[in-house]
Amino acid sequence: MRARTVIPALVALCACAPAPRYQPPPQPVPATWRDTTAVQVASVADAPWWRIYRDTTLARLVRTALAHNTDLGIALEGVSAARAMLAAARGAQLPTLAAVDRGSAHISQAATGTSAATSYTSTSKGYTAELNARWELDIFGLLRNDARSAAATLQATEERRRGVALLVVAGVASAYVDLQAADQDLEVANRALAARRGYLDPTKRRLDSSASAELDYRQAQGLYEAARETAIDLQEGAADAENALSVLLGRAPGPIPRTGAPGDQLLAAVPAGLPSALVARRPDVRAAERDLAAAGADVGAARAQLLPQVDVGAGLWWTKTPGDSTVIQGFSMVTPTSTVTRWDVSLSVSQPLFMGGRLVADLHGAESRRRAALLAYQGVVLGALQDVETQLAAMRFAGERRPLADSQVVYAAAALEAAEARYAAGASPFLEVVDAQRTLLAAELGAVAARVRQADAVIGLYEALGGGWQDDSTDATGGPTH
């Protein structure tokens, strides 16, 4: 078929070719949050992380983790690999050019004549240079869809890298709050230990004056040893937390600096914003949407595999033949050198006729993966909504628990003071002091735990909203670092 008849036919086929256009999926999000206490204004997740974590020590730890965390480093390498795949897919859309140099040589020994002094040797040398060009016209979008799929995959990989950074920073913040809590708990335990040590001498002095004095002394000893054990447990927990946080920072286990009480430097009120903004911000939601776009492009590529492929080729050949040189008993004769140059242009069309059903099966598989990607996207969106609602409820309930926990400390301290006064006056047994001491220790530890739960709720909500800390390079004082 001549080119002037092939090209119009290809244009006609192109008009009938499937060219699916990607449409963003519907967003199954409500207009407002279920938790009516959520502030429906611009989300705090749009603010840089240093406005949430107003602690210079934590800010330094966050920057260290973002620079050295191994999981984040792996995610960055994944982005680099996806970027290389996109470059390869785009390169496939360009013409290819190849050069070939073919050298040749032939040496032969003739038969010996009747005279022993006579011999014949012939030698021929030459080479051919080729320059070949090829360009797939991609009329039906096979290469374009491959490039679109690679681009969407790169974007999804970048979003997953952001998701890893989100988890790393949230993990650092949560571990830092836990370390602060461990310090507070240990301070509480040391106060209890000092108070219980003060009971040992008075109860021991009463051993000879009262029949129940030995019981009081043994109870005081048990109370003191229990406080020592609690302090040891808290020290061990703090060491474990420091080791875990060190790994998040990408370094060997070691001591971690910290300042203040747990959560004292975190923002107390965190407006959630509108649910619709969540879809545009959360890395996992954005990655799932890009996965869906890549799956749609794969369907387009699978359809194009069923249609003709059109190639334009061109070739240039340059051949040089020096000729033969014949040597006969010291005399030589050289034939003239010859050079030949030729070129041609070709147009080829290939149409799959029988592939054993492989191409149709590939298309069905791509369509199934696209439907699965849509369901996965919807599931990720629903999971994101659940995360935010859960953290909103956690913040609200934590805010209600904290004043109750603080009140229990006040009441327990008053009860202990009354029990000690009654025991000193001989109006009650030492057991009342023991119970009051235990109650006060539990109440003080509970108050620290309430502060931790409130701080964790702030961290969890900022994480659930897809906060933008991983893209900011500012410090915790409210300004940029450079």
C-alpha positions in Angstrom: 0.0 0.0 0.0 1.4 3.4 -0.9 2.0 6.1 1.7 -0.6 8.4 0.2 -3.3 5.8 0.8 -2.0 4.5 4.1 -1.9 7.9 5.9 -5.5 8.9 5.2 -6.6 5.4 6.4 -4.6 5.9 9.6 -6.2 9.2 10.2 -9.6 7.6 9.8 -8.7 4.9 12.3 -7.4 7.5 14.7 -10.9 9.2 14.8 -12.4 5.9 15.9 -9.7 5.1 18.5 -10.6 4.9 22.1 -9.2 7.9 24.0 -10.6 7.6 27.6 -10.2 10.8 29.5 -9.5 10.7 33.2 -12.3 12.1 35.4 -11.7 12.8 39.1 -13.7 10.4 41.2 -16.7 11.5 43.3 -15.8 12.4 46.9 -17.9 10.6 49.5 -17.5 13.3 52.1 -20.2 15.0 54.2 -20.7 18.8 54.4 -19.8 19.0 58.1 -18.1 16.9 60.7 -20.2 14.6 62.9 -18.6 16.1 66.0 -20.5 19.4 66.4 -17.7 20.8 68.6 -15.3 20.9 65.6 -14.6 24.4 64.3 -15.7 24.6 60.7 -13.1 27.2 59.6 -9.8 27.1 57.8 -8.0 24.0 59.1 -5.0 24.3 61.4 -3.4 21.6 59.2 -2.8 24.3 56.6 -0.4 26.0 59.1 3.2 25.0 59.3 4.0 22.5 62.1 6.0 25.0 64.2 2.8 26.9 65.0 1.4 23.7 66.5 4.6 22.5 68.3 5.9 25.6 69.9 8.9 24.0 71.4 12.4 24.7 70.1 13.7 21.4 71.3 11.0 19.4 69.5 11.5 21.5 66.4 15.2 20.5 66.3 14.3 16.8 66.8 11.7 17.1 63.9 14.3 18.6 61.6 16.8 15.9 62.5 14.2 13.1 61.8 13.2 14.7 58.4 16.9 14.7 57.4 18.1 11.3 58.7 15.1 8.9 59.2 15.8 5.7 57.3 12.2 5.1 56.3 11.9 8.5 54.8 15.2 7.9 53.0 13.7 4.8 51.5 10.6 6.7 50.4 12.8 9.3 48.7 14.6 6.6 46.8 11.2 5.3 45.7 10.5 8.8 44.3 13.8 8.8 42.4 13.0 5.4 40.9 9.5 6.5 39.8 11.0 9.7 38.3 13.4 7.5 36.3 10.5 5.4 35.0 8.7 8.5 33.9 11.7 9.7 32.0 12.0 6.3 30.3 8.2 6.4 29.3 8.6 9.9 27.9 11.7 8.9 26.0 9.8 6.1 24.3 7.7 8.7 22.6 10.7 10.2 20.8 12.5 9.0 17.7 15.4 6.6 18.1 18.7 6.9 16.3 21.3 4.2 16.2 24.7 4.0 14.5 26.4 0.7 13.5 30.0 0.3 12.2 30.7 -3.0 10.5 34.3 -3.8 9.7 35.5 -6.8 7.6 38.7 -8.4 6.6 39.6 -11.5 4.5 43.0 -13.2 4.3 43.6 -16.3 2.2 46.7 -18.5 1.4 46.9 -19.8 -2.1 48.2 -23.3 -2.9 51.9 -23.7 -3.4 53.1 -23.9 -7.1 55.6 -26.2 -8.6 58.4 -24.1 -7.5 59.1 -24.0 -3.7 60.1 -20.3 -3.9 56.7 -19.2 -5.4 53.6 -18.4 -3.2 50.4 -16.4 -3.6 48.7 -14.3 -0.9 45.5 -12.1 -1.3 44.0 -9.7 1.3 40.8 -7.7 1.2 39.5 -5.1 3.8 36.4 -3.0 4.0 33.7 -1.6 6.4 30.1 -0.4 6.3 28.6 2.4 8.5 24.9 2.4 9.1 22.7 5.2 10.6 19.1 4.0 11.4 16.2 6.1 12.7 12.8 4.9 13.9 9.7 6.7 15.2 6.5 5.1 16.4 3.7 7.6 15.5 1.6 6.5 18.5 -1.6 7.3 16.7 -3.7 5.4 19.2 -2.0 6.6 22.4 -0.1 3.5 23.6 3.0 5.5 24.5 1.1 8.5 25.7 -0.9 6.4 28.1 2.2 4.7 29.3 3.7 8.1 30.1 0.5 9.3 31.8 0.5 6.2 33.9 4.2 6.7 34.9 3.5 10.4 35.7 0.5 9.5 37.9 2.6 6.8 39.6 5.4 9.3 40.3 2.8 11.7 41.9 1.4 8.8 44.0 4.9 7.9 45.1 5.6 11.5 46.1 2.4 11.6 48.1 3.4 8.4 49.9 6.8 10.0 50.7 4.8 12.9 52.2 2.8 10.3 54.2 5.9 8.7 55.5 7.2 12.1 56.6 3.8 12.8 58.3 4.1 9.5 60.2 7.7 10.2 61.2 7.1 13.7 62.5 3.9 12.6 64.4 5.9 9.7 65.8 8.7 12.0 67.0 6.2 14.4 68.5 4.3 11.6 70.3 7.5 10.0 71.6 8.7 13.4 72.8 5.5 14.0 74.7 5.9 10.5 76.2 9.4 11.4 77.4 8.1 14.6 79.0 5.4 12.5 80.7 8.0 10.0 81.9 9.9 12.9 83.5 6.7 14.1 85.2 5.8 10.6 86.4 9.3 10.1 87.8 9.1 13.5 89.6 5.7 12.4 91.1 7.2 9.0 92.1 10.2 10.7 93.7 8.0 12.9 95.7 6.0 9.9 96.9 9.2 8.1 97.7 10.4 11.0 99.8 7.1 11.2 101.7 7.0 7.5 102.3 10.6 7.5 103.5 9.4 10.0 106.1 7.0 7.4 107.5 9.7 4.9 108.4 11.3 6.6 111.4 8.0 7.6 113.2 6.5 4.1 112.8 9.8 2.5 113.9 9.9 4.6 117.1 6.5 3.3 118.1 7.5 -0.4 118.0 7.9 -0.5 121.9 4.9 1.7 122.7 2.1 0.0 120.8 1.1 -3.5 119.9 0.1 -2.4 116.4 3.3 -0.5 115.9 5.0 -3.4 114.1 2.1 -3.6 111.6 2.4 0.1 110.9 6.2 -0.2 110.4 5.9 -3.1 108.1 3.2 -1.2 106.1 5.4 1.8 105.9 8.3 -0.3 104.6 6.0 -1.9 102.0 4.8 1.5 100.9 8.3 2.8 100.6 9.5 -0.2 98.6 6.5 0.0 96.2 7.4 3.6 95.5 11.0 2.6 94.7 9.8 -0.1 92.3 7.5 2.4 90.6 10.4 4.8 90.1 12.6 2.1 88.6 9.8 1.1 86.2 9.4 4.7 85.1 13.2 5.1 84.6 13.2 1.9 82.4 10.2 3.2 80.4 12.0 6.5 79.8 15.1 4.8 78.6 13.1 2.6 76.2 11.3 5.7 74.9 14.7 7.5 74.4 16.0 4.5 72.4 12.9 4.4 70.2 13.0 8.1 69.5 16.7 7.9 68.7 15.9 5.4 66.0 13.2 7.7 64.6 15.9 10.4 64.4 18.1 8.0 62.4 20.9 7.6 65.0 22.1 5.2 67.6 20.2 5.0 70.9 21.1 7.7 73.3 19.8 10.5 75.6 17.2 12.9 74.2 16.9 16.5 75.5 13.4 17.7 76.5 11.9 20.6 78.2 8.6 21.4 80.0 5.6 19.3 80.9 3.8 17.0 78.4 1.7 19.0 76.0 2.2 22.4 77.7 3.7 23.9 74.5 1.2 22.4 72.1 -1.7 24.4 70.6 -4.8 23.6 72.7 -7.5 24.5 70.1 -7.1 22.8 66.7 -9.8 23.8 64.2 -10.5 21.0 61.8 -11.8 22.9 58.8 -14.2 21.4 56.3 -14.3 17.7 55.4 -14.0 18.6 51.7 -10.6 20.1 52.3 -9.4 16.8 53.8 -9.5 15.1 50.4 -7.1 17.7 48.9 -4.6 17.6 51.8 -4.1 14.0 53.1 -1.2 12.3 51.4 -2.8 8.8 51.4 -6.0 10.2 49.8 -4.0 12.1 47.2 -1.9 9.0 46.5 -5.0 6.8 46.1 -6.4 9.3 43.6 -3.2 9.3 41.6 -3.2 5.4 41.7 -6.7 5.6 40.1 -5.4 8.0 37.4 -2.5 5.6 36.7 -5.0 2.7 36.4 -7.1 4.6 34.0 -4.1 5.3 31.8 -3.2 1.6 31.9 -6.6 0.8 30.5 -6.0 3.2 27.6 -2.6 1.6 26.9 -4.2 -1.9 27.0 -6.8 -0.8 24.4 -4.1 0.7 22.2 -2.3 -2.6 22.2 -5.3 -4.1 20.2 -4.9 -1.5 17.4 -2.3 -1.1 14.7 1.1 0.3 15.4 2.6 2.6 12.9 6.4 3.1 12.5 8.3 5.5 10.3 11.9 4.4 9.6 14.9 5.9 7.8 18.3 4.4 7.0 21.6 5.7 5.7 24.3 3.3 4.6 27.9 4.2 3.7 30.1 1.3 2.4 33.8 1.5 1.5 35.7 -1.3 -0.2 39.5 -0.7 -0.7 39.7 -3.6 -3.2 42.2 -6.5 -3.4 46.0 -6.3 -3.2 47.8 -9.2 -4.8 51.5 -9.9 -4.1 53.5 -12.1 -6.5 57.2 -12.7 -5.7 57.8 -9.0 -4.6 55.6 -7.3 -7.1 52.2 -5.8 -6.0 49.1 -4.6 -7.8 46.3 -2.7 -5.9 42.8 -2.3 -7.2 41.0 1.1 -6.9 39.0 2.0 -3.8 35.2 2.0 -4.2 32.6 3.8 -1.9 28.8 3.4 -2.1 26.3 5.6 -0.2 22.5 4.9 -0.2 19.5 5.8 1.9 15.8 4.9 2.2 12.6 5.8 4.1 9.9 3.3 5.2 6.5 3.3 6.6 5.3 0.1 8.3 1.9 -0.8 9.9 1.5 -3.8 12.1 -1.8 -5.2 13.4 -2.1 -8.0 15.9 -4.2 -10.8 14.5 -3.7 -13.7 16.9 -2.0 -13.4 20.3 -3.7 -16.3 22.0 -6.1 -13.9 23.8 -3.3 -12.3 25.7 -4.1 -8.7 24.7 -7.8 -9.0 25.5 -6.9 -10.6 28.8 -4.5 -7.7 29.5 -7.3 -5.2 28.8 -9.8 -7.0 31.1 -7.1 -7.1 33.8 -6.5 -3.4 33.5 -10.2 -2.6 33.7 -10.5 -4.7 36.8 -7.5 -2.9 38.4 -9.1 0.4 37.6 -12.3 -0.6 39.3 -10.3 -1.9 42.3 -8.4 1.4 42.4 -11.7 3.3 42.6 -12.9 1.2 45.5 -9.5 1.7 47.2 -9.8 5.4 46.8 -13.3 5.5 48.3 -12.0 3.3 51.2 -9.1 5.6 51.9 -11.4 8.6 52.0 -13.7 6.9 54.4 -10.8 5.9 56.6 -9.5 9.5 56.6 -12.9 10.8 57.7 -13.0 8.2 60.4 -9.5 9.2 61.6 -10.5 12.9 61.9 -13.8 12.1 63.7 -12.0 9.8 66.1 -9.4 12.4 66.9 -12.0 15.2 67.3 -13.8 13.0 69.8 -10.5 12.2 71.6 -9.7 15.9 71.9 -13.1 16.7 73.3 -13.1 13.9 75.8 -9.5 14.6 76.8 -10.4 18.2 77.4 -13.2 17.0 79.7 -11.1 14.5 81.6 -8.1 16.8 82.3 -9.8 19.1 84.9 -11.4 16.1 86.5 -8.0 14.5 86.9 -6.5 17.7 88.3 -9.4 17.9 90.8 -8.7 14.3 92.0 -5.1 15.4 92.8 -6.4 18.2 95.0 -8.9 16.0 96.8 -6.4 13.1 97.3 -3.8 15.5 98.7 -6.4 16.9 101.2 -7.4 13.4 102.1 -3.8 12.4 102.8 -3.3 15.5 104.9 -6.4 14.5 107.0 -5.3 10.9 107.3 -1.8 11.9 108.5 -3.3 14.3 111.1 -5.7 11.6 112.4 -2.9 9.0 112.6 -0.7 11.5 114.5 -3.5 12.1 116.9 -4.0 8.4 117.4 -7.6 8.6 116.0 -7.0 6.2 113.1 -4.6 3.3 112.1 -1.7 3.8 109.8 -3.6 1.9 107.1 -5.6 5.1 106.4 -2.4 6.9 105.6 -1.3 4.0 103.4 -4.5 4.1 101.4 -4.4 7.9 101.1 -0.8 7.8 99.9 -1.6 5.2 97.2 -4.6 7.3 96.1 -2.6 10.4 95.8 0.1 8.7 93.8 -2.5 7.2 91.4 -4.2 10.6 91.1 -1.0 12.4 90.3 0.0 9.9 87.7 -3.5 10.0 86.3 -3.2 13.8 85.9 0.0 13.4 83.9 -1.7 10.7 81.8 -4.6 13.1 81.2 -2.2 15.8 79.9 -0.6 13.2 77.6 -3.9 12.1 76.2 -4.8 15.6 75.4 -1.4 16.3 73.7 -1.7 13.0 71.8 -5.2 14.0 70.6 -3.8 17.3 69.2 -1.0 15.4 67.5 -3.4 12.7 66.2 -5.8 15.3 64.8 -3.1 17.3 63.1 -1.8 14.0 61.6 -5.3 12.9 60.6 -5.9 16.2 58.9 -2.7 15.8 56.8 -0.8 18.6 58.4 1.8 20.3 56.3 4.9 20.1 58.6 6.9 18.0 56.3 7.0 20.8 53.6 8.1 23.6 56.0 11.6 24.7 56.9 10.9 27.0 59.7 11.8 26.9 63.4 9.7 26.7 66.5 10.0 30.4 67.3 7.5 31.4 64.6 9.8 32.2 61.8 11.8 30.6 59.0 15.3 29.2 59.6 16.7 31.0 56.6 
